[in-house]
Amino acid sequence: MSAVRRAIDSAAATLAEAGIASARWDAEELAAHVTGTERGRLALLDSPGDDFYGRYHDVVAARSRRVPLQHLTGTAAFGPLMLQVGPGVFIPRPETEALLAWVGQQRLPSRPVIVDLCTGSGALAVALAQLNPGARIIAVDDSEAALGYARRNAVGTAVELVRADVTAPRLLTELDGGVDVVVANPPYVPDAAPVEPEVAQHDPHHAVFGGPDGMAVIAPIVELAGRWLRPGGVFAVEHDDTTSAETVELVRGTARFKEIAQRKDLAGRPRFVTARRGGAGD
């Protein structure tokens, strides 16, 4: 194992020099991927195989060029899930797990109708399907590449995938007044905001940037939620950490929501806004 450990140490140094903050973690994850084991079991390897060092050198070199770790392993963890990801789909982030946890705490009907907008890899939709086995879950995205990953991740679930632009007027009018939960992790980064090379070079631009102020897609999503939700239904939308107040004002401006709240992600940053659909008398 000492030779493998030396290779990992060298890889971690290479990745750190490339500016990767999680260099040690990534070096170990890549070693686990190449050997077909789990990161925590690397110390138990008797021999990594004859081709390990060449293959490991190649993936470490790619990671040092800022190719996302998840593109190299083909997977991304999200809550209880291990999702298939790769070029053409936004990689789900741990920050969105706080939104998932909030929805999981809500009291819902036994067979709720849930809509996940800008579903990407299907992360929220598939996780919510696991939490609510009796639910009807509709996941919407306008990217066929993203929906290809979502389709694979949703195998064995009842998630329905719809290719559509969430900014289109009168989208899915058949859902009006009949939905219990609307969630969305839309593109929300302001166009001029600096981002890491992994994002700038590898995440789909369309799935990251949301116009000059990051609000271009959030605004129509708020309108959709107001139209689709039944009285008492809940809404959660993720936003840039600089636009929490603007998102609250958008939600408040529909005159249909109550219990509007700013929520923080696992790192304590403002990350999403939640609300409940009021009734006719509210």
KEKE-3310 file (N, C-alpha, C; in steps of 0.2 Angstrom, whole numbers, plus 5000, padded with zeros to 4 digits):
npx = (5004:5011:5016:5005:5000:5010:5008:4995:4998:5007:4998:4989:4997:4999:4986:4983:4992:4987:4976:4965:4955:4950:4960:4966:4955:4950:4960:4960:4947:4948:4958:4951:4940:4947:4952:4941:4935:4929:4933:4936:4941:4953:4965:4965:4968:4977:4984:4985:4983:4990:4988:4985:4993:4996:4983:4978:4987:4982:4969:4971:4979:4969:4960:4968:4968:4956:4945:4929:4928:4917:4914:4924:4923:4910:4899:4889:4886:4871:4861:4853:4857:4866:4870:4870:4881:4888:4897:4886:4876:4871:4880:4874:4874:4879:4873:4860:4854:4849:4837:4830:4829:4821:4809:4806:4802:4789:4772:4763:4750:4745:4747:4754:4756:4770:4781:4796:4806:4817:4825:4837:4849:4840:4840:4833:4820:4821:4826:4815:4805:4809:4807:4793:4784:4772:4769:4765:4776:4783:4795:4804:4813:4823:4833:4839:4850:4852:4840:4843:4852:4844:4834:4840:4844:4832:4826:4816:4809:4793:4794:4790:4796:4797:4800:4803:4802:4803:4801:4791:4775:4760:4763:4760:4746:4736:4739:4735:4731:4732:4743:4754:4767:4780:4796:4812:4828:4834:4844:4854:4865:4871:4875:4888:4895:4910:4916:4921:4933:4929:4915:4914:4919:4914:4901:4885:4882:4869:4862:4867:4869:4858:4854:4857:4855:4853:4840:4832:4825:4820:4809:4798:4796:4791:4779:4773:4772:4763:4752:4750:4750:4739:4728:4737:4748:4765:4781:4797:4812:4828:4841:4854:4867:4867:4854:4843:4834:4828:4822:4812:4804:4799:4791:4782:4776:4767:4755:4749:4754:4759:4767:4781:4798:4816:4829:4843:4858:4868:4880:4877:4874:4862:4851:4839:4821:4806:4788:4770:4755:4742:4724:4708:4702:4713)
npy = (4994:5006:5011:5015:5025:5034:5038:5044:5054:5062:5065:5073:5084:5089:5092:5102:5112:5116:5123:5118:5116:5105:5096:5084:5076:5074:5068:5055:5051:5049:5039:5029:5027:5023:5011:5004:5004:5009:5025:5025:5012:5011:5009:4995:4989:4976:4975:4987:4984:4981:4991:5003:5014:5021:5024:5031:5042:5049:5053:5061:5071:5076:5081:5091:5100:5106:5099:5093:5084:5075:5073:5065:5054:5050:5051:5059:5063:5066:5070:5056:5049:5043:5050:5048:5058:5070:5078:5091:5092:5100:5099:5092:5101:5101:5112:5112:5102:5107:5113:5101:5095:5103:5102:5089:5090:5094:5093:5083:5077:5060:5055:5065:5079:5083:5095:5098:5110:5115:5103:5096:5084:5077:5077:5083:5078:5064:5061:5066:5057:5046:5049:5051:5039:5037:5048:5058:5064:5077:5081:5095:5101:5110:5105:5092:5085:5085:5079:5067:5062:5063:5054:5042:5042:5042:5029:5016:5023:5033:5045:5058:5064:5080:5089:5105:5123:5133:5146:5148:5155:5151:5138:5120:5121:5112:5108:5118:5124:5112:5106:5101:5103:5113:5114:5121:5123:5134:5141:5154:5162:5178:5186:5192:5187:5181:5164:5147:5138:5125:5127:5137:5132:5119:5116:5117:5133:5138:5132:5138:5152:5167:5178:5197:5200:5188:5184:5181:5168:5165:5173:5170:5157:5159:5164:5153:5144:5150:5149:5135:5129:5122:5128:5130:5122:5120:5130:5131:5139:5140:5152:5164:5169:5182:5187:5185:5194:5200:5189:5186:5197:5195:5184:5188:5198:5191:5190:5179:5171:5166:5165:5167:5164:5167:5156:5146:5138:5123:5129:5140:5151:5163:5154:5149:5152:5150:5147:5147:5143:5153:5153:5156:5166:5172)
npz = (5000:5002:4990:4983:4992:4991:4978:4979:4988:4980:4970:4977:4980:4967:4963:4973:4969:4957:4961:4968:4981:4988:4987:4993:4996:4983:4976:4983:4980:4967:4966:4972:4963:4951:4955:4958:4970:4987:4994:5008:5009:5003:5010:5012:5001:4993:4981:4968:4955:4938:4929:4936:4939:4928:4923:4934:4934:4922:4925:4936:4930:4921:4931:4937:4927:4929:4926:4931:4946:4947:4933:4930:4938:4935:4943:4956:4972:4981:4994:4999:4987:4974:4959:4941:4932:4920:4906:4900:4909:4923:4938:4953:4969:4986:4993:4989:4996:5008:5004:5000:5012:5019:5012:5014:5027:5027:5030:5020:5008:5006:4994:4985:4973:4965:4958:4950:4944:4932:4932:4929:4932:4938:4952:4963:4960:4960:4973:4980:4976:4982:4995:4995:4991:4986:4978:4964:4953:4943:4933:4925:4912:4900:4892:4882:4884:4898:4902:4898:4907:4918:4915:4916:4930:4936:4934:4939:4947:4949:4942:4931:4916:4908:4894:4892:4892:4906:4906:4897:4892:4900:4903:4905:4909:4913:4926:4934:4950:4956:4962:4975:4979:4973:4968:4964:4957:4949:4935:4942:4944:4943:4927:4926:4937:4945:4943:4947:4938:4935:4934:4924:4913:4911:4917:4910:4903:4901:4912:4923:4923:4926:4919:4919:4933:4939:4940:4930:4927:4939:4941:4932:4937:4950:4946:4940:4951:4959:4951:4949:4962:4974:4987:5002:4997:4995:4992:4985:4981:4974:4975:4971:4982:4984:4981:4989:4996:4985:4979:4989:4988:4975:4977:4987:4979:4971:4978:4982:4991:5007:5023:5019:5018:5021:5018:5024:5017:5020:5023:5030:5022:5014:5004:4998:4996:5004:5004:5007:4998:4999:5003:4996:5004:5010)
capx = (5000:5015:5017:4998:4999:5014:5005:4990:5001:5009:4992:4986:5001:4998:4980:4984:4996:4982:4972:4960:4954:4949:4965:4967:4949:4949:4965:4958:4941:4950:4961:4945:4937:4952:4953:4934:4933:4927:4938:4937:4944:4959:4970:4964:4970:4983:4988:4980:4983:4996:4987:4983:4997:4995:4976:4978:4990:4978:4963:4974:4981:4963:4957:4972:4966:4950:4939:4926:4929:4911:4914:4929:4920:4903:4894:4888:4882:4866:4857:4854:4857:4872:4867:4875:4882:4894:4896:4880:4871:4873:4882:4870:4878:4877:4869:4853:4852:4845:4830:4827:4828:4815:4803:4805:4799:4782:4766:4760:4745:4748:4749:4755:4758:4776:4784:4803:4807:4825:4827:4844:4851:4834:4842:4827:4814:4822:4826:4808:4802:4811:4804:4786:4783:4765:4768:4766:4782:4784:4802:4804:4819:4823:4839:4838:4856:4851:4835:4846:4854:4838:4830:4844:4844:4825:4824:4814:4804:4788:4796:4788:4800:4794:4805:4799:4805:4799:4799:4786:4769:4754:4765:4756:4740:4732:4741:4733:4727:4731:4750:4755:4774:4784:4803:4816:4835:4835:4850:4853:4871:4872:4880:4895:4898:4915:4914:4927:4934:4924:4909:4914:4922:4911:4894:4881:4881:4862:4860:4871:4868:4851:4853:4861:4854:4852:4833:4828:4821:4816:4803:4793:4795:4787:4772:4771:4771:4757:4746:4749:4749:4733:4728:4741:4753:4772:4785:4804:4816:4835:4844:4861:4867:4866:4848:4838:4829:4824:4817:4807:4800:4795:4786:4777:4772:4761:4749:4745:4758:4760:4773:4787:4804:4822:4832:4850:4861:4872:4886:4875:4873:4855:4851:4832:4815:4800:4782:4764:4750:4736:4718:4704:4701:4719)
capy = (5000:5012:5014:5018:5031:5039:5041:5048:5060:5066:5068:5078:5090:5091:5096:5108:5117:5118:5128:5114:5117:5099:5092:5077:5072:5072:5063:5049:5049:5047:5033:5024:5026:5019:5004:5001:5003:5015:5029:5022:5005:5011:5006:4988:4986:4972:4977:4991:4981:4983:4997:5008:5020:5025:5027:5036:5048:5052:5056:5067:5076:5079:5085:5097:5105:5108:5095:5092:5077:5071:5071:5059:5047:5049:5051:5064:5062:5071:5067:5048:5047:5043:5051:5049:5065:5071:5084:5092:5092:5103:5094:5095:5104:5100:5117:5111:5097:5110:5113:5095:5093:5107:5099:5083:5091:5097:5088:5082:5072:5053:5055:5072:5080:5087:5098:5100:5114:5115:5097:5094:5077:5074:5076:5084:5074:5057:5061:5067:5051:5041:5052:5051:5034:5038:5054:5060:5069:5079:5085:5098:5104:5111:5102:5085:5082:5085:5075:5060:5059:5062:5048:5036:5042:5040:5022:5013:5028:5036:5052:5059:5069:5084:5094:5112:5129:5135:5153:5149:5157:5146:5131:5115:5124:5107:5108:5124:5123:5105:5104:5101:5105:5116:5116:5123:5125:5136:5145:5160:5166:5184:5184:5194:5185:5176:5157:5143:5135:5119:5129:5141:5128:5112:5116:5121:5140:5139:5130:5142:5160:5168:5185:5202:5200:5181:5183:5180:5162:5164:5177:5166:5151:5161:5164:5146:5141:5154:5147:5128:5126:5122:5131:5126:5120:5124:5132:5132:5140:5142:5158:5166:5171:5189:5189:5183:5199:5201:5183:5187:5202:5192:5179:5192:5202:5188:5191:5173:5167:5168:5161:5168:5164:5166:5150:5146:5132:5120:5133:5146:5157:5163:5150:5148:5155:5146:5150:5143:5146:5155:5151:5162:5171:5175)
capz = (5000:5002:4984:4982:4996:4988:4972:4981:4991:4974:4966:4981:4979:4960:4963:4977:4965:4952:4965:4970:4988:4990:4983:4996:4995:4976:4975:4986:4977:4960:4967:4973:4956:4946:4958:4959:4977:4990:4997:5015:5009:5000:5014:5013:4995:4993:4975:4964:4948:4934:4925:4940:4940:4921:4923:4939:4931:4917:4928:4940:4925:4919:4937:4937:4921:4932:4924:4937:4949:4945:4926:4929:4941:4932:4948:4960:4978:4983:4999:4999:4981:4970:4953:4936:4929:4915:4902:4897:4914:4929:4944:4959:4974:4993:4995:4987:5000:5013:5001:5000:5019:5021:5009:5018:5034:5027:5030:5013:5007:5005:4986:4983:4966:4966:4952:4950:4938:4930:4936:4927:4933:4942:4959:4968:4959:4962:4980:4983:4974:4987:5002:4994:4986:4983:4974:4957:4952:4937:4932:4919:4910:4892:4889:4881:4887:4905:4903:4897:4914:4923:4914:4919:4937:4938:4933:4945:4951:4945:4940:4924:4913:4903:4891:4892:4894:4912:4905:4892:4895:4900:4903:4908:4912:4916:4933:4938:4956:4958:4964:4982:4980:4968:4969:4958:4957:4942:4934:4946:4945:4939:4921:4927:4943:4944:4945:4947:4931:4934:4932:4918:4907:4911:4918:4905:4904:4902:4918:4928:4923:4926:4917:4923:4940:4941:4942:4924:4927:4945:4941:4929:4941:4955:4943:4939:4957:4961:4947:4950:4969:4978:4993:5007:4994:4997:4986:4987:4975:4976:4972:4972:4989:4984:4979:4994:4997:4978:4978:4993:4985:4970:4980:4990:4974:4968:4982:4983:4995:5014:5027:5015:5023:5018:5021:5023:5016:5025:5025:5033:5017:5011:4998:4995:4999:5004:5005:5006:4994:5003:5000:4993:5009:5013)
cpx = (5004:5015:5010:4998:5004:5011:4999:4993:5004:5003:4989:4990:5000:4991:4980:4987:4992:4976:4965:4960:4954:4954:4966:4961:4949:4954:4963:4952:4943:4954:4956:4942:4941:4952:4946:4932:4931:4933:4940:4941:4950:4965:4970:4966:4977:4988:4983:4979:4988:4995:4985:4987:4996:4988:4975:4981:4986:4972:4965:4976:4974:4960:4962:4971:4959:4944:4936:4927:4923:4911:4919:4927:4913:4898:4894:4884:4877:4861:4859:4856:4864:4870:4873:4875:4887:4893:4889:4874:4875:4874:4878:4875:4875:4872:4862:4850:4848:4838:4827:4825:4821:4809:4801:4802:4792:4777:4763:4754:4748:4750:4749:4757:4764:4779:4791:4805:4815:4828:4834:4845:4845:4835:4836:4821:4815:4822:4819:4804:4803:4808:4796:4784:4777:4764:4768:4771:4783:4790:4803:4811:4819:4829:4838:4844:4855:4846:4838:4848:4849:4834:4834:4844:4837:4822:4822:4809:4798:4788:4794:4793:4797:4800:4801:4803:4801:4798:4793:4779:4764:4757:4761:4750:4735:4734:4738:4729:4727:4738:4751:4762:4777:4791:4807:4823:4837:4842:4849:4859:4870:4877:4887:4899:4904:4914:4921:4927:4930:4918:4909:4915:4918:4903:4890:4880:4873:4859:4863:4868:4861:4850:4857:4861:4853:4845:4829:4823:4817:4809:4797:4791:4790:4780:4769:4768:4764:4751:4745:4747:4741:4733:4732:4747:4760:4776:4792:4808:4823:4837:4851:4861:4867:4859:4842:4832:4825:4820:4811:4802:4796:4790:4781:4773:4767:4755:4745:4749:4758:4766:4779:4793:4810:4825:4839:4852:4865:4878:4884:4873:4865:4855:4844:4827:4810:4794:4776:4759:4744:4729:4714:4703:4707:4721)
cpy = (5006:5015:5018:5025:5036:5042:5045:5055:5065:5069:5074:5085:5093:5095:5102:5114:5120:5122:5124:5114:5110:5094:5085:5073:5070:5067:5056:5046:5046:5040:5027:5022:5022:5012:5001:5000:5009:5019:5026:5015:5005:5008:4998:4985:4982:4975:4981:4988:4985:4990:5003:5014:5024:5028:5032:5043:5052:5056:5062:5072:5080:5084:5091:5102:5107:5105:5093:5085:5072:5069:5065:5053:5046:5049:5057:5062:5068:5068:5060:5045:5047:5044:5050:5056:5065:5077:5085:5093:5096:5098:5097:5096:5102:5105:5116:5105:5100:5111:5107:5093:5097:5104:5093:5084:5093:5091:5088:5077:5065:5052:5062:5073:5085:5089:5100:5103:5115:5109:5095:5087:5074:5073:5077:5079:5067:5057:5062:5061:5046:5043:5051:5046:5034:5044:5054:5065:5070:5083:5088:5101:5105:5108:5095:5081:5080:5079:5067:5057:5058:5056:5042:5036:5041:5033:5019:5017:5030:5043:5053:5065:5073:5089:5100:5117:5132:5143:5154:5151:5151:5139:5126:5118:5118:5106:5113:5122:5116:5102:5105:5104:5108:5117:5117:5125:5128:5139:5152:5164:5172:5183:5186:5192:5180:5169:5153:5140:5129:5121:5133:5137:5121:5112:5120:5128:5141:5137:5133:5149:5162:5176:5190:5201:5193:5180:5181:5174:5162:5168:5173:5159:5153:5161:5157:5143:5144:5151:5139:5126:5127:5126:5127:5122:5124:5125:5133:5133:5143:5148:5159:5169:5179:5192:5187:5188:5200:5195:5184:5192:5200:5188:5183:5196:5198:5188:5185:5169:5170:5163:5161:5168:5163:5160:5150:5139:5129:5124:5139:5152:5157:5159:5149:5151:5150:5150:5145:5146:5147:5153:5157:5167:5174:5182)
cpz = (5000:4996:4982:4986:4994:4982:4974:4984:4985:4970:4970:4980:4972:4960:4967:4973:4959:4955:4967:4977:4991:4988:4986:4995:4988:4974:4977:4982:4970:4961:4968:4967:4952:4949:4959:4966:4980:4993:5004:5015:5005:5004:5015:5006:4995:4987:4971:4957:4944:4931:4929:4939:4933:4921:4928:4937:4927:4920:4933:4936:4923:4925:4938:4932:4923:4928:4930:4940:4946:4938:4925:4932:4938:4937:4952:4966:4979:4988:4999:4993:4978:4962:4947:4933:4924:4911:4899:4902:4920:4935:4950:4965:4981:4995:4994:4992:5006:5010:5001:5007:5021:5018:5013:5025:5033:5027:5023:5013:5006:4998:4983:4976:4967:4959:4953:4944:4938:4933:4935:4928:4936:4949:4964:4967:4961:4969:4983:4981:4980:4994:5001:4989:4983:4978:4967:4956:4945:4937:4925:4918:4902:4889:4888:4884:4894:4906:4902:4903:4918:4922:4917:4927:4940:4937:4939:4949:4946:4942:4933:4922:4908:4900:4889:4894:4900:4911:4900:4895:4895:4900:4908:4912:4915:4924:4937:4944:4959:4961:4971:4983:4974:4970:4963:4960:4950:4941:4937:4947:4940:4933:4922:4933:4941:4946:4944:4940:4930:4931:4925:4912:4906:4912:4912:4907:4905:4909:4924:4929:4922:4924:4921:4930:4943:4942:4936:4924:4933:4945:4938:4933:4947:4952:4942:4946:4960:4957:4948:4957:4971:4984:4999:5004:4996:4991:4989:4981:4977:4972:4974:4979:4990:4982:4983:4994:4990:4977:4983:4991:4979:4972:4983:4985:4971:4971:4983:4988:5002:5017:5022:5020:5019:5022:5020:5021:5021:5028:5028:5028:5015:5004:4995:4999:4998:5005:5004:5003:4999:4999:4998:4998:5012:5010)
residu = (MET:SER:ALA:VAL:ARG:ARG:ALA:ILE:ASP:SER:ALA:ALA:ALA:THR:LEU:ALA:GLU:ALA:GLY:ILE:ALA:SER:ALA:ARG:TRP:ASP:ALA:GLU:GLU:LEU:ALA:ALA:HIS:VAL:THR:GLY:THR:GLU:ARG:GLY:ARG:LEU:ALA:LEU:LEU:ASP:SER:PRO:GLY:ASP:ASP:PHE:TYR:GLY:ARG:TYR:HIS:ASP:VAL:VAL:ALA:ALA:ARG:SER:ARG:ARG:VAL:PRO:LEU:GLN:HIS:LEU:THR:GLY:THR:ALA:ALA:PHE:GLY:PRO:LEU:MET:LEU:GLN:VAL:GLY:PRO:GLY:VAL:PHE:ILE:PRO:ARG:PRO:GLU:THR:GLU:ALA:LEU:LEU:ALA:TRP:VAL:GLY:GLN:GLN:ARG:LEU:PRO:SER:ARG:PRO:VAL:ILE:VAL:ASP:LEU:CYS:THR:GLY:SER:GLY:ALA:LEU:ALA:VAL:ALA:LEU:ALA:GLN:LEU:ASN:PRO:GLY:ALA:ARG:ILE:ILE:ALA:VAL:ASP:ASP:SER:GLU:ALA:ALA:LEU:GLY:TYR:ALA:ARG:ARG:ASN:ALA:VAL:GLY:THR:ALA:VAL:GLU:LEU:VAL:ARG:ALA:ASP:VAL:THR:ALA:PRO:ARG:LEU:LEU:THR:GLU:LEU:ASP:GLY:GLY:VAL:ASP:VAL:VAL:VAL:ALA:ASN:PRO:PRO:TYR:VAL:PRO:ASP:ALA:ALA:PRO:VAL:GLU:PRO:GLU:VAL:ALA:GLN:HIS:ASP:PRO:HIS:HIS:ALA:VAL:PHE:GLY:GLY:PRO:ASP:GLY:MET:ALA:VAL:ILE:ALA:PRO:ILE:VAL:GLU:LEU:ALA:GLY:ARG:TRP:LEU:ARG:PRO:GLY:GLY:VAL:PHE:ALA:VAL:GLU:HIS:ASP:ASP:THR:THR:SER:ALA:GLU:THR:VAL:GLU:LEU:VAL:ARG:GLY:THR:ALA:ARG:PHE:LYS:GLU:ILE:ALA:GLN:ARG:LYS:ASP:LEU:ALA:GLY:ARG:PRO:ARG:PHE:VAL:THR:ALA:ARG:ARG:GLY:GLY:ALA:GLY:ASP)
# end
